[in-house]
């Protein structure tokens, strides 16, 4: 799958590395969501004697990890709301899984909504 964004007449142009990073964040959305849920149920890691490796504060470490994941997931969720409802599923499936855009709608429209979606994720993450 290509990592190409339109360069001409694109008000949502991102630097290439940021574009790729945001795109892969969306592709990793399902794993991040399950990881966030799994953090609640994981046991503290310990060495062979049963003492935790990080005896400082495992609860605080879990909270920090969950907050980081929550921030990333919320950025994707909020940016999804910027796309008109009839285009959301098509844009998400195209970015996440590489599925072709549906046949309704102009191709330029789909790519414009995709660019807007990825741009607003970067804004919500504080990268722009």
N, C-alpha and C positions, 0 to 999 in steps of 0.2 A: 504494500500500500504506500502510495506517495505521500510525502509531507510537503504539499505545495499550497501556497496561498496566493491569491491574486494580488499583484503588485500595483496595477494601474487602477485608478478610481476606487480604491478600497479604503474607506474611512476607518476601518477596523484592522489595519495592518499592524502586525506584531513583529518584533524582532524574531528572527528564525528560531533561535534556541528557546525563547519563551513560548513561541508557537508550538514547537514540538513537545515541550514540557507540559503545557496545558492539555494538548491533545492526548498525551499518554496518561495524564491524570484522569481524563474522562474514560479512557480505555481500561483503566485500573479500578474504576468506580465500584464494581461488584465485589472485588477482593477487599478493597478498603472498608466497605460497609460490613462485610462479614468479619474482618479483623477487628473492627470497632466493637462488635458484639462479643467476640471471643475474649477480648481483654477483660470483660467482667467476670468470666468464668475461669481464667487461667490461674494456676497456682504460682506462688513465688518460686523462682529458680533457686536451686541450692547446690551446694557442692556435695561430695560423697558422704560427709559427716552430718549432713542435714541442716547446716547453717546456711542462711541465704547469702548469695554472692554479694548482693547489695543490701546490706543490713540497715542502710540509712533510713529509707522510707519507701517501701515497695508500693504503698497505696498512692503516694504522691507521684511516683514514676508512672503508674497506670493512668492517673488523672491527666498528667501532661501528655502522654501518648494519645489518650482518647480525645483530648482537646485539639491536638494537632490534626487528627483524623477528622474530627467533627468540622473543623474549619474548612478543610479541603472539600468534604462532602457537601457542606452547606453552600460553598461557592458554586459548585456544579448545580445543585438544586435551585439556587436563586437565579442563576444564569439561564436555566431552562425556562423559567417563567417569563423571560424577556422575549422568547420566540413565540409567535402566534401559535395557538393550540393545534391548528391543522398541520403545522410543520414540525412540531416537537418530536414525535415518534420517529419520523423519517430522518431528522438531523441527528438525534441520539443514536439510532441504529447505524447510520453512516459513520459517525465518528467512533463509536464503540467497537463495532463489528465489521466495518468495511462493506456493509450492505449498500447496494445501489439505492439512490433516491427513488421514491415512488414516481409513477408516470404522470401524476397530476402536478401541475405547476411547472413553471419555466426553470430550466437548469440554473440560470443566473440567480434566480430567486432562492433556490436551495443553497447555493454557495454563499450568497449574501447573508442568509440566516445562520449558516454555519460559522461564518467569520464573526458575526455579531455575538453569537453564543460563546465562542472561544475568547473573544475580546473581553466580554463581561466576566468570565471566569478569572482572567488575569487581573481585572480591576478589583474583583471581590477578594482576591488573594493579596492585594496590595502591591502588585508588581508594576503597576502603571500609575 
